[in-house]
Amino acid sequence: MVRDIRAAYAALPVLVLTIHDARGYAEQAFAAGASGYVTKQEMGEVLLVAIRSVLAGERYLSPQAGAGLART
């Protein structure tokens, strides 16, 4: 789905909001062109930081998802 969005709207930053914090999901999202990745458990301030980051042209990986990457 991320690839489809990026293909149709190349300049649009894509922030993935998901229940998955496993390494493979975040890696796949970024490989498909996502600008950010946030788990649903991290709503509130983390989501606001993620939105601001991707709108500023930066990549964002939430702390919980980053911990999932570090576990492997």
Secondary structure as GFF3:
##gff-version 3
##sequence-region A 1 72
A	DSSP	alpha_helix	2	8	.	.	.	ID=ss1
A	DSSP	beta_strand	15	18	.	.	.	ID=ss2
A	DSSP	alpha_helix	23	31	.	.	.	ID=ss3
A	DSSP	beta_strand	36	39	.	.	.	ID=ss4
A	DSSP	three_ten_helix	40	42	.	.	.	ID=ss5
A	DSSP	alpha_helix	45	55	.	.	.	ID=ss6
A	DSSP	beta_strand	60	61	.	.	.	ID=ss7
A	DSSP	alpha_helix	63	70	.	.	.	ID=ss8
###
